[in-house]
Amino acid sequence: MATRSSGLGGLEGNRKVGRLAPVRRTSTVDLIAERLREAVVDGSLPPGTVLGEAELAYQLGVSRGPLREAMQRLTAEGLLVIPRRRGLAVKTMTPEDVRDIHWLRATIEPELGRRLLTLPAAERRTVLAELGTEVKRMQRALRRDDARALGDAYLDFHRVLASWGGSVRLARMLATLLIETRLCTFSMFEHFEVHRDLVPEHVAFVEALAADDGERFGILVRAHLEAEVRRLLAEPEDAKEDDTDRLLAETPDEPQPLDRLDLPEGL
């Protein structure tokens, strides 16, 4: 499970996104939507899972009204779809989705890096420290051969990038794209997997930003995302050739029960 919030909640907490995000009271719908996003990210709700309102409402301990609104929100984000039968289901990504998601990220993230370099010096030092913290998490996970921890730190690295980019719109878009990136992994592979070279790649990202080299940062990010597309869409026979470069973790084949929401008083 991700160590930070998997959606916009993680971007709108203690730090205002780009110093523009308003402070607002979290609603029951917000909390339900965030729990569903987290369940998609950690694999508790695998691609293709049909979501039954009554069962989910019972598991989460909420009424069906706010649950339905939260599910509609995730449908608008593209994380849930309407299958041929009734109800909503977690989206299963296609090869076309894989290409589109990574193309969008390759457009947005270099721009976010460029904007980071326009921040005042003190703020640049802060964001570099936060990005460095996520790289250290990735390094610790790699030493333990912990695929899940490495993948979660990877997502959090890019969430930090989004949260300092100065645009609520871009932060919102990237938050969804990162969840879709995880869905691509679950959709294309039998197991959850990440590549060991994520760590040196992200060390290089931080070094480029520390050197105030936005052009190099953009080149590195685009190369990383292009490589991810090739890996996700590789034929099974080709993928086996680089087994030593991959870390694997088991993922559930069936949807897992969700923990009951601990709603604050007054919600």
C-alpha positions as CSV (number, residue, x, y, z in Angstrom):
1,M,0.0,0.0,0.0
2,A,1.2,3.5,-0.8
3,T,2.8,5.3,2.2
4,R,1.2,8.5,1.1
5,S,-2.3,9.3,0.0
6,S,-2.8,7.9,-3.5
7,G,-4.8,10.8,-4.9
8,L,-5.1,14.5,-4.6
9,G,-5.4,14.2,-0.8
10,G,-1.7,13.7,-0.7
11,L,-1.2,16.9,-2.7
12,E,-3.5,19.1,-0.7
13,G,-2.5,18.3,2.8
14,N,0.0,20.4,4.7
15,R,1.4,22.0,1.5
16,K,-0.7,24.1,-0.8
17,V,-0.3,22.9,-4.3
18,G,1.7,25.5,-6.1
19,R,0.7,27.9,-3.2
20,L,-2.7,28.1,-4.9
21,A,-4.9,25.3,-3.4
22,P,-7.6,26.5,-1.1
23,V,-8.0,24.9,2.3
24,R,-11.3,22.9,2.4
25,R,-13.0,20.6,4.8
26,T,-12.7,16.9,3.8
27,S,-16.1,15.3,3.2
28,T,-17.3,11.7,3.4
29,V,-17.3,11.5,-0.4
30,D,-13.7,12.7,-0.4
31,L,-12.7,10.0,2.1
32,I,-14.5,7.2,0.2
33,A,-13.1,8.3,-3.1
34,E,-9.6,8.3,-1.6
35,R,-10.1,4.8,-0.1
36,L,-11.2,3.5,-3.5
37,R,-8.2,5.0,-5.2
38,E,-5.9,3.5,-2.6
39,A,-7.5,0.1,-3.1
40,V,-6.9,0.4,-6.9
41,V,-3.2,1.4,-6.3
42,D,-2.5,-1.5,-3.9
43,G,-4.3,-4.1,-5.9
44,S,-7.1,-4.8,-3.5
45,L,-9.5,-3.9,-6.3
46,P,-7.7,-5.5,-9.4
47,P,-8.5,-4.4,-13.0
48,G,-11.8,-5.7,-14.1
49,T,-13.3,-5.9,-10.6
50,V,-17.1,-5.2,-10.7
51,L,-18.0,-3.0,-7.8
52,G,-21.3,-3.7,-6.0
53,E,-22.7,-0.7,-4.1
54,A,-24.3,-2.7,-1.3
55,E,-21.2,-4.8,-0.6
56,L,-18.8,-1.8,-0.7
57,A,-21.1,0.3,1.5
58,Y,-21.2,-2.5,4.0
59,Q,-17.4,-3.0,4.0
60,L,-16.7,0.7,4.3
61,G,-19.5,1.4,6.8
62,V,-21.0,4.2,4.8
63,S,-24.3,4.9,3.2
64,R,-24.9,4.2,-0.5
65,G,-25.5,7.9,-1.4
66,P,-21.9,9.2,-0.7
67,L,-20.5,5.9,-2.0
68,R,-22.3,6.3,-5.3
69,E,-21.0,9.9,-5.6
70,A,-17.5,8.8,-4.9
71,M,-17.7,6.1,-7.5
72,Q,-19.0,8.7,-10.0
73,R,-16.0,10.8,-9.2
74,L,-13.6,8.0,-10.0
75,T,-15.6,7.3,-13.2
76,A,-15.1,10.9,-14.3
77,E,-11.3,10.4,-13.6
78,G,-11.3,7.3,-15.8
79,L,-10.4,4.8,-13.1
80,L,-13.8,3.1,-13.2
81,V,-15.8,2.2,-16.3
82,I,-19.2,0.9,-17.1
83,P,-18.8,-2.8,-18.3
84,R,-21.3,-4.6,-20.5
85,R,-23.2,-5.8,-17.5
86,R,-24.7,-3.5,-14.9
87,G,-22.6,-1.6,-12.4
88,L,-19.1,-0.1,-12.5
89,A,-15.7,-1.9,-12.8
90,V,-12.1,-1.0,-12.3
91,K,-10.6,-0.1,-15.6
92,T,-8.4,-2.7,-17.4
93,M,-5.7,-0.8,-19.3
94,T,-5.1,-1.6,-23.0
95,P,-1.9,-1.1,-24.9
96,E,-3.4,2.1,-26.3
97,D,-4.0,3.3,-22.7
98,V,-0.4,2.5,-21.8
99,R,1.0,4.6,-24.7
100,D,-1.4,7.5,-24.0
101,I,-0.7,7.6,-20.2
102,H,3.0,7.6,-20.6
103,W,2.9,10.1,-23.5
104,L,0.9,12.5,-21.2
105,R,3.3,12.0,-18.4
106,A,6.3,12.6,-20.8
107,T,4.6,15.9,-21.7
108,I,3.6,17.1,-18.1
109,E,6.6,16.0,-16.0
110,P,9.4,17.8,-17.9
111,E,7.3,20.9,-17.7
112,L,6.9,20.5,-13.9
113,G,10.6,20.1,-13.6
114,R,11.1,23.3,-15.6
115,R,8.7,25.1,-13.2
116,L,10.5,23.7,-10.2
117,L,13.7,25.4,-11.3
118,T,11.9,28.8,-11.3
119,L,11.2,28.6,-7.6
120,P,13.1,30.7,-5.1
121,A,16.3,29.1,-3.9
122,A,15.0,28.1,-0.5
123,E,12.0,26.3,-2.0
124,R,14.2,24.6,-4.6
125,R,16.3,23.2,-1.7
126,T,13.2,22.0,0.0
127,V,11.8,20.2,-3.0
128,L,15.2,18.6,-3.8
129,A,15.3,17.4,-0.2
130,E,11.9,15.8,-0.5
131,L,12.8,14.2,-3.8
132,G,16.0,12.9,-2.2
133,T,14.0,11.4,0.6
134,E,12.0,9.4,-1.9
135,V,15.1,8.2,-3.7
136,K,16.5,7.0,-0.3
137,R,13.3,5.1,0.2
138,M,13.8,3.5,-3.2
139,Q,17.3,2.6,-2.4
140,R,16.3,0.9,0.9
141,A,13.6,-1.0,-0.9
142,L,16.0,-2.2,-3.6
143,R,18.4,-3.4,-0.9
144,R,15.6,-5.5,0.6
145,D,14.4,-6.6,-2.9
146,D,11.0,-5.2,-1.9
147,A,9.1,-4.6,-5.1
148,R,6.1,-3.0,-3.5
149,A,8.1,-0.6,-1.4
150,L,10.1,0.4,-4.5
151,G,7.0,0.9,-6.5
152,D,5.3,3.0,-3.8
153,A,8.4,5.2,-3.4
154,Y,8.4,5.7,-7.2
155,L,4.9,7.0,-7.1
156,D,5.6,9.2,-4.2
157,F,8.6,10.7,-5.9
158,H,6.4,11.8,-8.8
159,R,3.7,13.0,-6.5
160,V,6.3,15.3,-4.9
161,L,7.2,16.6,-8.3
162,A,3.5,17.3,-9.0
163,S,2.9,19.0,-5.7
164,W,5.7,21.6,-6.3
165,G,4.9,22.4,-9.9
166,G,2.8,25.4,-9.3
167,S,-0.3,24.2,-11.1
168,V,-3.4,22.7,-9.4
169,R,-4.6,21.5,-12.8
170,L,-1.3,19.7,-13.7
171,A,-1.1,18.2,-10.2
172,R,-4.6,16.9,-10.5
173,M,-3.9,15.4,-13.9
174,L,-0.6,13.8,-12.8
175,A,-2.3,12.4,-9.7
176,T,-4.7,10.4,-11.8
177,L,-2.0,9.5,-14.4
178,L,0.1,7.9,-11.6
179,I,-2.8,5.7,-10.4
180,E,-3.3,4.8,-14.1
181,T,0.4,3.9,-14.3
182,R,-0.1,1.4,-11.5
183,L,-3.2,0.1,-13.3
184,C,-1.1,-0.4,-16.4
185,T,1.3,-2.6,-14.4
186,F,-1.6,-4.7,-12.9
187,S,-3.3,-5.0,-16.3
188,M,-0.2,-6.0,-18.4
189,F,1.6,-8.3,-15.9
190,E,0.5,-11.4,-14.0
191,H,2.5,-10.1,-11.0
192,F,3.3,-6.7,-9.7
193,E,6.8,-5.8,-11.0
194,V,9.3,-3.0,-11.1
195,H,12.7,-2.6,-12.6
196,R,15.8,-2.3,-10.5
197,D,17.1,0.6,-12.7
198,L,14.4,2.8,-11.3
199,V,16.8,3.8,-8.6
200,P,19.8,5.1,-10.7
201,E,17.3,6.7,-13.0
202,H,15.8,8.7,-10.2
203,V,19.2,9.6,-8.7
204,A,19.9,11.1,-12.2
205,F,16.6,13.0,-12.1
206,V,17.6,14.7,-8.8
207,E,21.1,15.4,-10.0
208,A,19.8,17.1,-13.1
209,L,17.5,19.3,-11.1
210,A,20.2,20.1,-8.5
211,A,22.4,21.2,-11.4
212,D,19.6,23.5,-12.6
213,D,19.5,21.5,-15.9
214,G,15.9,21.4,-16.9
215,E,16.6,20.2,-20.4
216,R,18.6,17.2,-19.2
217,F,15.8,16.4,-16.6
218,G,13.2,16.4,-19.4
219,I,15.4,14.1,-21.6
220,L,15.9,11.7,-18.7
221,V,12.2,11.6,-17.8
222,R,11.1,11.0,-21.4
223,A,13.7,8.2,-21.9
224,H,12.5,6.6,-18.6
225,L,8.8,6.7,-19.7
226,E,9.6,5.4,-23.2
227,A,11.5,2.5,-21.7
228,E,8.5,1.8,-19.4
229,V,6.2,1.6,-22.4
230,R,8.5,-0.9,-24.1
231,R,8.6,-3.1,-20.9
232,L,4.9,-3.0,-20.4
233,L,4.1,-4.0,-24.0
234,A,7.0,-6.5,-24.4
235,E,6.1,-10.0,-25.6
236,P,6.3,-12.5,-22.7
237,E,9.2,-14.2,-24.3
238,D,11.1,-10.9,-24.5
239,A,10.2,-10.0,-20.9
240,K,11.7,-13.2,-19.5
241,E,15.1,-12.2,-20.9
242,D,15.6,-9.5,-18.3
243,D,14.3,-11.4,-15.2
244,T,17.4,-10.4,-13.2
245,D,16.6,-6.7,-13.7
246,R,13.1,-7.1,-12.3
247,L,11.6,-7.3,-8.8
248,L,8.3,-9.2,-8.5
249,A,5.5,-9.3,-5.9
250,E,2.4,-11.4,-5.8
251,T,-0.9,-9.6,-6.5
252,P,-4.4,-10.8,-5.6
253,D,-6.4,-12.3,-8.4
254,E,-9.7,-11.5,-6.7
255,P,-10.9,-8.3,-5.0
256,Q,-10.0,-8.1,-1.4
257,P,-12.3,-6.8,1.4
258,L,-11.8,-3.1,2.2
259,D,-11.3,-1.9,5.8
260,R,-14.1,0.1,7.4
261,L,-13.6,3.8,7.1
262,D,-12.9,5.6,10.4
263,L,-15.0,8.7,9.7
264,P,-14.3,11.8,11.8
265,E,-17.0,13.1,14.1
266,G,-19.5,15.3,12.2
267,L,-19.2,13.5,8.9
